[in-house]
Amino acid sequence: MENNLVKSNKSGSRALVGLLLTSFFVAGLLWGEIVFSFLKERAEKEDPGELVLKDDLPVENQFGPIEKDLPPPEEDEDLNFFLEIAEFVLEKLEKKEKVRENWPPAPPSMEKIKTKGCVTDGLLSGYGKEEKNLKMINRSECEYLHRAIETWLDAPDFDEIEDNMEELEKKDLIIGMFIAEAIDTKEDLYYPNEDRDFDFSKMCREKTKNYWGEHTCIPDLKKKEYQRYVLYITKRAMEMGVQSFTFGQIDHQDDLDDPQIQKIINTMKINASLLGIEIVVGAQTNSITDEKYLKFFDYIEGGTGLRPNGNIEDGACFSRWWKKPGDWCWALLWHETYAAKANNVLIHLDWSGKPGDDMSTFARMSQEKRAQTLEKLYNYFTGQGHGFLLPFMTALPLNNGGCYGEKERYYSANKKYSCDDEGAINEILGKEEE
């Protein structure tokens, strides 16, 4: 662990030093041009042989012979080239400064996450039309962006994420990253700590080949390559100010009889401490009831089991699948079976890509019914001390019917699309401050 941290820090240091050296080099060139122009102007009026610098070296020895027919700077192709480099370097420096201008970010408030949280699946990862989505969030009352960085079958593109983060107008947002239970074994991502690409095929849990489709699998936290991947992408995200990390279906990724998640979380929090920030780590824990295991996480997260009439159930398992002991349990995490053993509980309208899931049911409601349902659920769950995350961007089943966003397979609360729920959602989120 320590070697990886050291290597990562060295890699970051080398990049920063390289950037600074390039900046100094360009600045030196520009300063030299200014001095050169000044001396040239004086040389045209005075005897060059008498013009000396403070160290008594003749001008021609310092800069070479001065010629009166040198082209003006705007016609000097070499100078223009270096000016372009300078502009590029300064732009990169300004980007980094913009991301870091409020560094370190304030510790993530669990109260803010619970009461001002929004599900924004893939917002910063390029899902949908980025410009419209980012503008929608800038108009919103959201203060926590759950799953804004998505990793389902895709390694994070940090350049794209950084560019999208720059478009967020609120600089005190808590940003969330989802660490998915699905990877593409042919995915590419450079691993600078060891100067190589990650080998995603070495991250797979046994007997899960093509689990989510061709060349996919479920990752296994026991696999060292997957541990390296998780620690690398979370640290890179932390460097950009991301402070909430959610593991998808942790019972898929971890072995509950020989859990690895505690050491992963501990290492993540060490990395955060070295960066001078605080983070929270949660997971989709479904029907896990081991209190010691649930307490590893700052929060557990799950769906509502929403009915078409807008109601929810009060049992421990959603009755759509659970009829009797032994049936598969889709856990309703606010039930005391789970909530009493967890640090915090976050509830939202979940999705599986199959008809009848929370988001499928929600999108089929009328606009008025959707607004009523969200307000009722928000008041109910926050009234119990849990969090309820309002939907802004999520997946939908194919041919679901009802309202949708840019495409039929995606829900968006954006007023530009058929659901147009953002006004009602912002009204719910804004009431807390009244």
Secondary structure, DSSP 8 states (H G I E B T S, - for coil): -HHHHHHHHHHHHHHHHHHHHHHHHHHHHHHHHHHHHHHHHHHTTS-GGG-B-TT--BHHHHH----TT---GGG-HHHHHHHHHHHHHHHHHHHHHHHHTT-S-----HHHHHHSEEEETTGGGT-S-HHHHHHHHHHS--SEEEEEE--TTS---HHHHHHHHTT-S-SS-EEEEEE-S-EETT---EETTTTEE--GGGGB-TT-TTTTSTTEE-B-TTSHHHHHHHHHHHHHHHHTT--EEEESSHHHHS-TTS--HHHHHHHHHHHHHHHT---EEEE--TT---HHHHTTSSEEEE-----TTS----SSB-TTT-SSTTS---B-TTSHHHHTTSS-EEEE----SSTTSHHHHHHTS-HHHHHHHHHHHHHHHHHTT-EEEEEEEEE--TT--S--SSSTTEEE--TTSSS--HHHHHHHHHGGG-
